[in-house]
């Protein structure tokens, strides 16, 4: 009876350690694979900001800082102009 419980404990320890190894592999894979999954399948939304460390991210952060420093009235006017140019409302429906 003792050898049976020892073998069960060893099997459980082996399964637990293998699952822990999968977690670190999946963490690294998911960081890169998220960019390739289409939005309809649960991927990044169309308005997601760029990844940190890319030139697009630096430009995005500069634009964001520029808008943050603008007076609120000017910022609202700019947002209205952008919405009017795209032809969408705040809910995303086409006019």
C-alpha positions in Angstrom: 0.0 0.0 0.0 2.9 2.4 0.8 4.5 2.0 -2.7 1.2 2.7 -4.3 0.7 6.0 -2.5 4.3 7.0 -3.2 3.8 6.3 -6.9 0.6 8.4 -6.9 2.3 11.3 -5.2 5.2 11.1 -7.7 2.8 11.2 -10.6 0.9 14.2 -9.2 4.2 16.0 -8.6 5.3 15.3 -12.2 2.0 16.6 -13.6 2.1 19.7 -11.4 5.7 20.5 -12.5 4.8 20.0 -16.2 1.9 22.3 -16.0 4.1 25.0 -14.3 6.4 24.7 -17.3 3.5 25.3 -19.7 2.6 28.5 -18.0 6.0 30.2 -18.8 5.9 29.0 -22.4 2.4 30.2 -22.9 3.2 33.6 -21.4 5.9 34.2 -24.0 3.8 32.9 -26.9 0.8 34.9 -26.0 2.7 38.2 -26.1 3.6 37.7 -29.8 0.6 35.7 -31.0 -2.0 38.3 -29.9 -1.0 40.5 -32.8 -1.9 37.8 -35.4 -5.3 36.8 -34.1 -8.1 38.5 -36.0 -10.4 40.8 -34.0 -13.4 38.7 -34.6 -11.6 35.7 -33.0 -10.8 37.7 -29.8 -7.6 39.5 -31.0 -6.6 43.1 -30.5 -9.3 45.6 -31.2 -8.8 48.0 -34.1 -8.2 51.0 -31.8 -5.6 49.3 -29.6 -2.5 51.4 -29.1 0.8 50.2 -30.6 3.2 48.0 -28.6 5.7 49.7 -26.4 9.2 49.9 -27.9 8.1 50.6 -31.4 8.4 53.9 -33.3 4.6 54.0 -33.7 4.3 53.8 -29.9 6.6 56.8 -29.4 4.6 58.8 -31.9 1.4 57.7 -30.2 2.7 58.8 -26.8 3.8 62.2 -28.2 0.3 62.8 -29.7 -1.3 61.7 -26.5 0.8 64.1 -24.5 0.1 66.9 -27.0 -3.6 66.4 -26.6 -3.3 66.2 -22.8 -1.6 69.6 -22.7 -4.4 71.2 -24.9 -7.2 73.2 -23.3 -10.4 71.2 -23.0 -12.3 73.3 -25.4 -9.7 72.9 -28.2 -9.5 69.2 -27.5 -13.3 68.8 -27.9 -13.3 70.8 -31.1 -10.5 68.6 -32.5 -12.4 65.4 -31.5 -15.6 66.7 -33.2 -13.6 67.5 -36.4 -12.1 64.0 -36.4 -15.5 62.3 -35.9 -17.0 64.4 -38.7 -14.2 63.4 -41.0 -14.7 59.7 -40.5 -18.5 59.8 -40.7 -19.1 57.9 -37.5 -20.9 58.8 -34.3 -19.5 58.1 -30.8 -21.2 54.7 -30.8 -19.4 53.7 -34.0 -22.5 53.6 -36.3 -22.3 55.2 -39.7 -24.4 58.3 -40.2 
